[in-house]
């Protein structure tokens, strides 16, 4: 788990879903492209499933 001092951004792993959650727009703008390269497509964005019909 990582949280900024003011709790505006951070990340944490979800153990039984085996996922990594990122939050905070500034953090997402900076890190999401690299994280996606490393881990693949996200399964959710803003709480909504990605890539499902």
Secondary structure, DSSP 8 states (H G I E B T S, - for coil): -EE-TTSSSEEEEETTTTEEEEE-HHHHHHHHHHHHHHH-S-SEETTEESS--
